[in-house]
Amino acid sequence: MSMNQLASELNISNGALTGHIKKLEECGLISTSNESAGHGNQKMCSIIQDRIIVDIEKPIDYTNVFNTQIRVGQFSSYDVCPTCGVATSESVIGEMDDVRYFDHPDRFNADLMWFTKGYVEYAIPNLIPVQQKISQISISMEIGSEAPGSANNWPSDISFYINDTRLGYWTSPGDFGDVRGIFTPEWWPSNCNQYGLLKLLTINKKGTYIDGMKISDVTINMLHLDYTSSIRFRLAVEEDSTHVGGLTLYGKTFGNYAQDIQVGINYMPIESAQADTKS
């Protein structure tokens, strides 16, 4: 649009608009050019970026938390059904819908993984200091359903487990393909799923939460985790769920968030944890 068109649409003067246009251009969100039209030149404004994602994070006390990241393809066990597949930033590993490629060694580099039903399980490194007990686990991931191709309205009940204890489930609303994912590689087909939703799973002394909304009464104390514990994290789409709509996990080179599965493990001295439990 021209400056005159924008000023008219926004019901402001050209002078007031100029400062805003200058700031947007400096930020790389729009570009301007002079074009001849009728009785002279007009300054035309064109959009460069049509979406902006702003991450606002709370300050975190890193003195008593162990942080780690897990690649999407670094699952330790699985049992999945087609449609399914794994892909790196450069290509699909093997063939789509062939479960055998979930064993391919290249899967450790995968940033995209999908299946219709079943589960994948990850071994979370537990490297907290000795004589410490785990007081909270937070897991952040970009996740969605799995439809043939894509379907924004394709609900799926995705269950979460720690060491075989079911924490609860979250219903993914769809398998999103309406617009291309910000980080999705150009080679990935445009008629396939493009991005998921960033979800934060938290297990603490009060229960289990997704994005701050409680999904179950399973607490961190029920899991009995300390510095000696192995931690297995499972994501599952179970056959008897109300919505069996599959699961897709996005890593840092797919979707809208440049991240792998991020894990934060809060801990405290075992003696303090025992006193906290009694209180």
Secondary structure, 3 states (H helix, E strand, C coil): CEHHHHHHHHCCCHHHHHHHHHHHHHCCCEEEEEEEECCEEEEEEEECCCCCCCCCCCCCCHHHEEEEEECCCCCCEEEEEEEEEEECCCCECCCCCCHHHHHCHHHHHCCEEEEEEEEEEEEECCCCCCCEEEEEEEEEEEEECCCCCCECCCCEEEEEEECCEEEEEEEECCEECCCCCCCCCCCCCCCCCCECEEEEEEEECCEEEECCEEEECCCHHHHCCECCCCEEEEEEECCCCCCCCCEEEECCCCCCCCCCEEEEEEEEEHHHHHHHHHC
